[in-house]
Amino acid sequence: MTTALLAGGGTAGHVNPLLALADHWREQESDAELLVLGTAEGLEARLVPARGYELLTIPRVPFPRRPDGAALRFPLRFREAVARTRAIIRDRGVQVVVGFGGYASAPAYLAARLEGIPIIAHEANARPGIANRLAHRLGGRIGITFAGTPMRGARLVGMPLRREILQLDRVAARPVAGAFFDLDPARPVLLVTGGSTGARRLNQTVGQSIAHLLGTGWQVLHITGRDRGGDDPGIPGYRVVEYCDRMDLAFALADLVVCRSGSATVSELAALGLPSVLVPYPVGNGEQRLNARELVAAGGAVVVDDADATPEWVRDALVPMLMHRAGIARMAAAAGTVGRRDGSAALLGLVREALATSA
């Protein structure tokens, strides 16, 4: 029996691939003990127990980005997180650590190295994050989502996708999705979402442009994120929700998606053959624009800069796009050409190789 510690969390982009691997692993190896390491503040605190996995928490210790009080406290707090993780590894007989980035991963990688067990890191973005770069430096095996991610020796495994996405029959689920969101499944739907944390720019733009959007004959399903703006005016055909636990139904209802280009979102759009307008998050190291490259090159998506995603853009570009259904259908067909659905199996294969080598 294998005992593994899956580390990651914070946002859905880290939690969902972790859970996707865990579900696939449990299907392949029913007696595997799969523990999840996260923080009490992240999305994993709700999603992991709900999925039936044991969540073990350590303090949230962000890497300092400026010389301030948090930077001075970081070394001690990080050592404490590593020590707590090492105790978990020893007490639970953990044989391998698989990390997905986020606050819990870096302490887990270092703890695994100190305990002499294999490290596997899944890098979701086209530009690797700090935690997974640490895993690389510690000699871990790296699985990447996008070809061209600059991590020497990494293996292209794709994105582990949730089973509700892999098993989704969009046509069959559309009537159920329409009833769930109180929208007409016989009419086209524009899905707007900023991901699990929301996107204030998209929320403001859609809120100010709803008359133009509804005037095309399309309905709008708008997932705003909590406390990110975007009030519900109660207009027929315009459905506003703060957070959506049933993104499979949202995707089943969508005919076009306007969203951020987080790696999980991009991978799910491609796997489902959903056309999209991608608005990369403008803060960070630019990974979201890189995540979009393959889907855009195939013709399945277009990219709009965050600063350009204004009500004027809706009127001059998005509304004409909605009126051209044949063009959206071509984008959908193109998106499906770059989707892959074997990310969980490929990543589990990498883990098993590491276990076999360390045995």
Secondary structure, DSSP 8 states (H G I E B T S, - for coil): --EEEEE--SSHHHHHHHHHHHHHHHHH-TT-EEEEEE-SSSTHHHHHHHTT-EEEE--------SSSHHHHHHHHHHHHHHHHHHHHHHHHT--EEEE-SSTTHHHHHHHHHHHT--EEEEE-SSS--HHHHHHHHTT-EEEESSTT-S-TT-EE------HHHHT--HHHHHHHHHHHHT--TTS-EEEEE--TT--HHHHHHHHHHHHHHHTTT-EEEEE--TTS-------TTEEEES--S-HHHHHHH-SEEEE---HHHHHHHHHHT--EEE---SSSSSHHHHHTHHHHHHTSEEE--GGG-SHHHIIIIIHHHHT-HHHHHHHHHHHTTS----HHHHHHHHHHHHHHHH-
